[in-house]
Amino acid sequence: MKIIILGADQVGSTLAETLANEKNAITVVDTDAAKLRELKDHIDIGTIVGQGSHPDVLERAGGEDADMIIAVTGSDEINMVACRVAYSLFQTPKKICRIRSTSYLVSEKLFGKHGIAVDVVISPELIVSDYIARLIELPGALQVLDFADGKVQLVAVKAFYGGPLVGQEIRLLRQHMPNIDARVAAIFRKDRPIIPEGSTVIEAEDEVFFVAAQENIRACMGELRRVDKPYKRLIIAGGGNIGLRLAQNIEQRYQVKLIETDPERCTYLSEQLNKAIVLNGEASNRELLIEENIEDTDVFIALTNDDEANIMSSLLAKRLGAKKVMALINNTAYVDLVQGGEIDVAISPQQATIGSLLTHVRRGDVVNVHSLRRGAAEAMEAIAHGDPASSKVVGRAIADIDLPEGTTIGAIVRNEEVLIAHDDLVVESDDHVIMFLVDRKRIKEVERLFQVGFSFF
């Protein structure tokens, strides 16, 4: 597939690397020549220096025969104009646009062929705030991902000493929870992936990914670690778009305090929020945190635009008694350094956003993609189509499907029913199949599995 990416910041460069590794022809456009040179030094891609919304720049980038344009520059306006230009001049089949300002997201009429000609709108702030809200709702989870409109969840937890299943084989999961069906999709042990089998023994400190119906998730978590009490009191550091969206999302269910340094922004935040308390000050101010009873806080969430500030304020909050701390970290090199130490969860906005973008890039009828383990692994939801003659999955038991190495099927959603994957479960047409891939190089093979042969037509 020939794809033009506008913007070489963290999201654009991470996306370019991901898609280039999957053998797509990628061209990245940006005004920063140095940034493009650095990107080209370690990825096999084309680069064009220029403004992505300019017709001549898009033409030089190969707009005439591009299959897709993904506009993820830091400017909403440039992204929207670029998509409109790509449609008007080149009839580019698919146009994906990153939008940050909520003002543009109010009306659906703004987008579409007769509007700005955007096929897919991605809002990073909305994606990240929803992601954090799910982590808050499931205390102890490292990652929470929704599939099939929330009917199924894939959850990552760290197995602790004393958990009922720790030190035991996975096959005993059914004995521990005879009335609940769940499946361990993958295990990461000291950053090394392990494809789980019935005889695999779960060890303390393992990062375990498991799949279950949404209503059974908490029971499954209890098998791997002591269950954390539901959160009540939260402090959010940073009143930007993500901090505001998160506070609006959770203020009716939790006691929320939001710390912001800019007095004018504080006034705006207080007008937008109903129950949350807005505080003017520095989140790294020790006296302020003590004054606001940080020792009684269940979760401290640092969401400013400054990675170092987020890390330092989170460390301070943890030292002063906050039970859990989460930090938004843009620099992917920092994520692995800090997560799992005193910072409980490091949130990478790039990885959260990349998953949403990949959903619209994948071939076959792929309806959900989530990037896992900082891009090392991937979870995918694909819809099976066809019949046994035209499909490589329909009419076959899971044990008989020729899955690429490192790929496991975790669950199937059939109509409204959640079916946890077992070897004898037969895939039917229109099933939503939820898979876990520890080797992202196998994605093309998985996509081919779900593409229907010509006999279907």
C-alpha positions, 0 to 999 in steps of 0.5 A: 500500500502506498501511504503519505504521512503528513507530520514527522512528530512522535505520532507520525514517525512511530506510524511511519516506522510501524507501517514501513516494517510491514512492507508498505511504501511510505512517504513522510512530509514535514517542514523540518528537514533535520527531523526527516533526515533523522527518520530516513537514517533508520527507516526505509522511507521517502521524505519530502520537505514542505507544507503538507497542505500545499498541492505541489508538495502533495504531488511531489510526495506521490499524491496521484497514486497514493492509496491513503493520506494520514494527516497528523501534523500539529495543526488541525487546519493544515491536516484538514486542508491537506485532506481536502486537497488530496480529495479534490486533486488526486481523489485519494481513496482514504484520508485520515485526519488528526483533530485536536480542537473540540470546536471542530468535532462538534458537527459531523457535517463538517467532514465527509465528501461535501465537507472537508473530505475526511474519511476518518477523524482521529482525536488523540486527546479523546482516545487517551482520556478514554484509555486512562478512564478505563485504567481508573475503572479497573484498579491494578490494570496496566492496560485495558482494551475494548473489543466488540463495542466493549463486550470483550476486554483484553487486560494486562496485569502484573502477577503478584506473589500470593495470587491464586494462579501464581506458580500454577499451570494455566490449565488450572484457571478453569478449576479456579473459576468454574463458572467464568470463561477466560483465556490467557492470550500472552505472557511477557516475562522480563520483556520476553513474550511467551505463547501460553499453553496449558502447561505454562506456569505463571510466575510472579512479576509476569505481565499477563494479558488475558481476554474475558467478557467485560463482566468477568474481568475483575474476577480474572484479575483476582486470580493473578494479584490481590484485588485493589480497592476501587479508587475514590480520590484522584488528583490530576496534574495538568489542565490541558485538553487531556486533563479536562476531558478526563476530569469531565469523564470521571468527575461524577463517579470520583472525587477529583482535584485538578491542578493547573499552573495558568490562572486563566486556564484555571478559570476556564476549567472551573467553568467547564467542570461541575464537581471537580475542584480546580487548584492553581499551582505547581503539581511538583509543589510539595506543600501544595500536595501535602495541603491537598492530602496527597497521602489519602489520594488513590491515584495521582495522574500527571498529564502536562505536556512536559515529560520530565515534569510528569515524571518528577511530580509523580515520583514526589506524589508517590513518596508523599503517600499517593497509592498509585501514580500514572504519568503521561510520557511522550518520549517512548524511550522514557516509557520503558525506563519508568514503568513498573518502578515507583511510577505504576503506569506510564501512558504513551499517547503515541501508542494509544493513537497509533492503534486507532490509526492502524485500524483504518490501515489494515486489510481485510475487515479489521474493525479494531487494532490496539498497539501493545507493549510499546508497539512490540505486540498487537491485538486485532479484531477482524470479522470473518466473511465467506464460507468454507470454500472461500475463507481460510477461517470460516467453518474451521475449528480454531485448532485447524486454522493455520495461524501464523507463529506467535498468534493466538485467538482469544475470543469470538463475539457472535451476535451478542454472545462472547465465546472464549476461544477453545480448540474445538470452537468453529468460526462462523461467517460474521464472527468478530475474531479477537487475536493477539500477535506477539510478532508484528511481522506476522500481521500481513499473514493474519490479514490474508487469513481474513481476506475472502477468496474470489469464489465468495463473490 
